[in-house]
Amino acid sequence: MVLYRCEQDNLEQLHTSICPHCHGRAYAYVCDLYWCKTCQVPTYTKECERCGGQGERVASDMRPVFPEEKFVLEAILLQQGKKKEAVNLEKVSVWNSTGNHYYGDGKRIPVTIGKLKTMDLKQIQAYYEDKMEQCFETYDGYFREMQQRFVEANKGRFAQLDQDAISYIKNVGEKYDKRDMLVSFSGGKDSTVVSDLVDRALGTATEKIVHIFGDTTLEFPTTYEYVKRYKKQHYKTPVIPARNRDKDFYELCKLVGPPSRVMRWCCTVFKTGAITRQIEKMFRNKSHIVTFYGIRRSESASRSKYEKESDSPKISKQTVVSPIIDWYDFDVWLYLFTRGIDFNEAYRWGYTRVGCWCCPNNSDWSEFLSQLHMRENYTSFHHLLVDFATEIGKPDPEEYVSSGNWKARQGGNGVAMAQKSVISFTPCATQENAFNYSLQKPITEEFYELFKPFGYLNYELGNKRLGEVFVLNKKGEILLGLQGRIGSKQLKVTIYQTNFCGARNLKAAEERVKCQLTKYQMCMGCLACEGVCKRDAITIREKENQVHYTISDEKCVRCGHCVNHFVAGCYMRKVLAIKR
């Protein structure tokens, strides 16, 4: 059972993460789940609601193990010399708990998941295919019986979860117009649950909340299959794909290196940016929207800090609402089974999450399953990683990849594209507060777009022959002087006033200028700037392999957020930072 405590009011044994007294955040104790030996299922309460028996504490969270994963588990046990345990799983209630521990009928299964790389994959593949053909029906029949017992043994927990979530969503719905709402739909189990809850709470026969499917282009094959089924089953629900059609993941990996745990640029380029663009298109005239997310605190340490309702840190004008933020894996599966809801088949294989199949945050277990079930995809990505390791000079590229060291990569050392982050300049000897820059990219007309967040461009005051353009404030006073001919790589910048983009002194103003110069040299259309602009003033388009970056004078309020939000003004600058 999950209990909470409010540190501010010193209240304990609360049943909700929102304190009923101060309405602030309450924090969860470790969840206690129990095992009913009669029903052979985990229960939320010590007393089983199905048989009345008293269970024993078994774990803090649990997920069901489907027949497909059972077959893999049996094959691993056989390779580890544990034949007795392997041959007896047909009519065993198998569950996976926190720490990737397996339980069969409430007892630990002695399988060593940490030695997956020593396994004979071909042997496991052959065993899996044989069992799927010969035994699936009998295994699945028992699983369905167990599933029903699980639902009956935890009906009270389901009732509580269902009532609380529906009530919460209805309360949110009273504060906003339905036309200003959407569901962030990933094709995973959590967003599937949220979709069902939102539909039941706010949907009608004729009016459904729009869903946006963030297609990163790296989704599991089963995810695309499930989304197709979902659309067919919920034909009245608008499911709109959001996809960055301008970028190719593999080509970007070659350019900037594969994403790592600390530099998951793929999320910005293929998810956040694409979703932001789709939201702007669909809610163009809306000043604020509400997005229902399937985020849960128990998923990770970082997500444990999330609030149930908050402004999005990544997408402007968006409030994020997380109705199942306090739920556990146990709860999600209880809801899906009780409601009889279809879900992504990857979970039957044993995956615990179904985001991008090649995510650097994936576990060794997920990678093992990808080798087993998605051999072609896995091999292709593996070759890319090895080629990259070779390019940046790793002495043993295969070891670098197989050990997982590529996941810990930081910065752009060894990456050619990283050199574009370097800004060369010398102070002007003849003029105060003036700097001569040597750019790596010739000046174009679009170059000046990047200075619109500083002020208002004036082409009339300057000497056109010299390529002079001035940046003015609202009063018409000169802030910056830019001197550089179209086609040239030489630029002179003169700082007349420093009070732009939050700068308070000459050094800060100079850094703001460097930010935009870096952005100009490095821009590859990642859409990060477009996403953080609260006024929809920035438009980034790619045509004929050229990125076009424009800022609307009418919409831009010169807040400087697109400059100050990222390290050195550019998201990719952070990704490719060079350690010296």
Number of C-alpha atoms within 10 A of each C-alpha: 15 20 17 21 21 23 13 12 12 8 14 16 12 18 15 18 21 17 21 14 10 11 10 14 18 24 20 21 15 13 14 18 22 23 25 28 15 14 21 19 26 31 31 26 22 19 18 25 21 17 13 13 15 17 23 18 17 19 20 18 22 23 22 26 22 19 26 20 19 23 26 22 22 25 25 25 21 17 15 15 10 16 14 11 16 22 12 11 18 20 15 17 23 26 24 20 18 12 8 14 16 23 22 20 20 23 13 15 19 14 19 13 16 10 12 14 14 8 14 12 16 10 12 20 16 12 16 21 13 13 19 15 9 10 13 15 13 12 20 16 14 15 21 13 11 20 19 13 18 25 23 19 24 22 19 14 19 19 11 10 20 15 11 14 19 20 15 16 21 15 12 16 17 10 8 13 11 17 14 18 21 22 24 22 26 24 25 21 24 23 19 22 23 25 23 16 21 21 20 14 17 17 15 10 7 7 14 20 22 23 20 20 19 24 23 24 16 16 17 21 13 16 22 16 13 19 19 14 15 18 13 11 11 12 10 14 19 15 21 16 17 21 21 23 11 15 17 12 17 13 12 16 16 17 14 20 30 25 24 21 15 14 20 16 23 21 16 20 25 25 20 23 27 26 26 24 22 19 21 17 10 13 15 11 8 12 12 14 19 24 21 24 24 23 23 21 20 17 15 9 9 9 13 16 11 14 18 19 17 13 15 14 11 14 21 21 21 21 18 22 23 23 26 26 23 20 18 20 20 18 20 20 21 23 22 18 16 17 13 9 13 14 21 23 18 20 20 16 21 22 19 20 17 21 17 18 20 18 20 19 15 18 13 15 18 20 20 18 19 20 16 18 14 15 12 12 15 19 13 11 14 16 13 19 22 19 15 23 22 15 15 15 11 14 10 11 19 17 14 17 19 13 11 14 11 22 20 12 16 18 19 22 18 18 17 15 18 22 17 18 25 18 15 11 15 11 15 15 10 7 9 11 16 20 19 18 20 17 20 20 16 17 19 14 9 13 19 19 19 20 22 19 24 24 25 19 20 15 13 10 11 15 11 13 9 12 15 20 21 23 24 19 17 8 6 11 14 19 19 25 19 21 21 22 18 14 11 15 15 18 20 18 22 21 19 16 18 18 15 20 20 16 17 12 12 15 11 16 21 18 14 24 21 20 22 23 25 22 23 24 21 22 21 20 21 26 25 24 24 26 25 22 21 20 17 20 17 22 17 18 15 14 8 6 10 11 15 16 22 18 20 15 16 8 13 18 16 17 17 20 17 22 24 16 15 17 14 22 24 25 20 28 25 19 21 24 18 17 8 4
